[in-house]
Amino acid sequence: MVVYRLCASCSDEGLRRVLRSRIYVLDFDGVLVHRFTQFMDWLSARKELARAMIEGGFNVEVISRYLDPYDLIKLCYNELGLHKDFNYLSKVLEAFELNALPKLVIEPTAKKFIETLTSLGKSIYISTLQSSSVIESFTRMIDLPLKDLVIRARDSGGRPKPYVDQLAELLKLNESIVVIGDSCTDGFLARNLNASFVALDTDGYTYHELCYVGAVAVFDGLNDLLELIIEAHENGIN
């Protein structure tokens, strides 16, 4: 039995229509792997990144408000663009990410999920706040050709999600797009792309929060989502 909850703005048929979208934008941490950040030396990463940012001129009071190193890195880009030291600061965080790779827990359905989307003729993007080195290592771990994916990582150039700099080409296409993720950031990305948002419940955000930022449905797991994608394509047409 497929387990999911519709948000108030969507019907079952509407959800199936969304799942027949041609372009899929996937989050990495929370969709393809399990809570990558918990395997990092989280506090050390936060401390080293904060030190580098303060030495680079960031306001100490502002920095002190954030414990999550990924919230800190988000301070390095805004409506004005990327901070001049963004690449350097990204590398500071990347060192801790790469150290965590041996402990990475891959979602068991991840390889099948991507291969199924490919077999259905989908264009697949990975949009993530992790570095491109992490995503490339992940694809090697599950023996997945990079040619099947378009990677838009933190260091891919331009502002990362929820901004659309890295996915600007999608705005020019007359194609249906769905963002799959587990956070409010993914919901904001979908909104900025004029895309649909399908959420996974990984305990970081409530059903209500995910619906509030635009999710059409919230799934308990990737396997349930995959089952419904297959069903939607077998039993319906765009």
N, C-alpha and C positions, 0 to 999 in steps of 0.2 A: 504494500500500500504506500503510495507516494504521500509524504507529509509536507504540507505547506499551508500557510494562512494568507488569504487574499487581504490586501489593504482595501479600504472603503471605496476607493476610486476605480476599482477594477473588477471585472467579472472573470469567470473561468475561461470563456471564449476569448476575452481580451488578453488574458495571460498567454494563452496558446498562440494568439496572433503575435504577441511580442516575442515569443520563443522561436517564431519562424523568421525573425530578423536575419538579414544577410551578414551583418557585421556584429561581432561580439568583442567587447572590450572587457578583459578580465583583470581583476585585482590579483595580486600575487599572494600576499600574506593574509590568510583567512579563507582563501579560495583554493589555491593550488598547494599550499603548505599550511601546517598548523602552527599558528602563533609563533612565527619566526623570532620575534623580539624576545620571547621568554628564554631563548637559548643563548642570547647575547649576554655579555657582561654589561648589563643595562646601566647600572649606576656609574661604572667607570666610563662607559661611553658618554653618558650625560655629563660627567665631570670634565672629561677631556674636550668635548665639543664646546661646553660652556666656557672653559678657559680660553680656547682658541677664539671664540666669538668676542669675549670681553677684551682680549688683547688686540683684536681687530677693530675695536671701537664700539661694539654693541653696548647698550645701556645695562649696567649691572642690575638695576632694579627690575627691568623687564625680564632679563634672563632668569632671575631668581624665582619668577612666577611659574616656571615650567620644569617638571621632573622628567617628562618623556623626551628622549633625545630627538625623536621625530617631530615633536612639537617645536623643539628648538630649531631644527633645520628649516621648518616652515617659516620662521622669522626671516629667512634669507631671501624670500621672494614675496612680492606683492604686486599691486597695480602698476608700480613703477618699473617692475622687471626684477632681474636677479641681482643680488648683492655682488659687488666686485670680487669678494673673496669666496663666492659660493663654491667654486670647484675645489678650492683648498679645503674648505670646511666639509664638503661632501666626502673628500678623501679621509678626513679624520674619522668620520662615522663609518666609512667603508672598511677600515681596518678592523673594527669590532665585528662588522657583519661577516667578513671573511673568516674570522676566527670562530664564528658560530656555525659555519657551514657543516662541519662534520656531525653536528648534533641535529641537523635539520630533519624535521618529521614531515614527509611528503604525504599529502592527501592520497589515499589508496586509489581513488577514482581519477586522479589528475591526468594521467597519461591517456586513459580510455576516453575521458571527457574531451580532451583536445583532439584526439584522433577521430572521435565521432563527429565533432564539429567540422573537422577538415573533410571527412567523407561526405558530409552534407553540403559541402561547397561554401562554408563560411569563411570570411576573412577574420582572422583572429589577432587581436592586439592584446599585449599585456601592458597595463598602465600601473606603475608602482612607485612608491617612495623608497624602495630599496635600490641599490646600485645595479648597473647593467652587468657587472661581474657576477653578482649573486644570481641573476636570472640565467645567464649563460651557464653557470655551474649547475643550476637546477636542470636545465635542458639536457646536459650531459648525464646527470644522475639517472634520469628516466629514459635516456636514449631517444630523445625527441629532436628531430632535425630543426635547426634554427630557421630554415626556409619556410616552415609552416607557421611561423609567428612573426609579428612585428613588435619589437620591444621598445617600449617608451618608459625608460627608467628615470630615476632622479637625475642622473647625469647624462641624459640623452640630448641635452640642449634645450634652451627655452625653459619656461617655468613648468614644473611638474603639476600634476593634478592637485586641486580641482580646476586649475586653469587649463585652457585648451591649446596652448602654444604647441605642444608636442603632437596634438591630434588635429591640427587645423585643417589638414587635407580632408578629413571626414566631413567638415562643415560644407565642403564644396560638392559633396556627392548627394545624389537624390536616392539615398538608400536608407532602409530602416536599420537602426542601431540599438543594441541593448548593452547596458553596462551591468556586469555581474560583480558584486562586492559585498563586503560585510560591515561597512562603516558609513558614517554620514558624509565623509569626504567623497566616497564613490557616488553617493546620491547627488551631491553638488556637481560632480563631474558630469553626470548624466544630464542634469539640468542645463549646464553650460553647453553641452553638445546637442541639445534638443533630442536627447535619446531617452529610451525607457530604462528603468532601473529595477533589477531583480536582486533581492538581498538574500544573504545567507546569515543565519543566526549562529554566531560563534561566541556568544555571551558577552561581547564587548558593548553592544548596543541593544536596547530593547526593541521589541516589535513596533511599539508606538513611535519611537524615534526614527526608525528606518522608514516607516510609512510616512512620517511627517516630512522627511526630506525627499519624498517622491517615489518610494518603492511601490511597485504594483503587487508584489507578493513577497513573503519571507519564507524561505525553505529551511528545514532543519539540517540538511546536508547536501553535499554536491551530488551524491548518488541519486537522491530523490529528484533533484533538478534535471539530471541527465535522463532519467526515465521519462520525465514529462516532456523534455525536448524531443526525444525519439517518438513518443506518442503523438505529439503535436505535428510532427512531420509525416507520420504514417497516416494520420486521420484527417488532415486538413490541407488546405491550399492557401497561399497568400492572397 
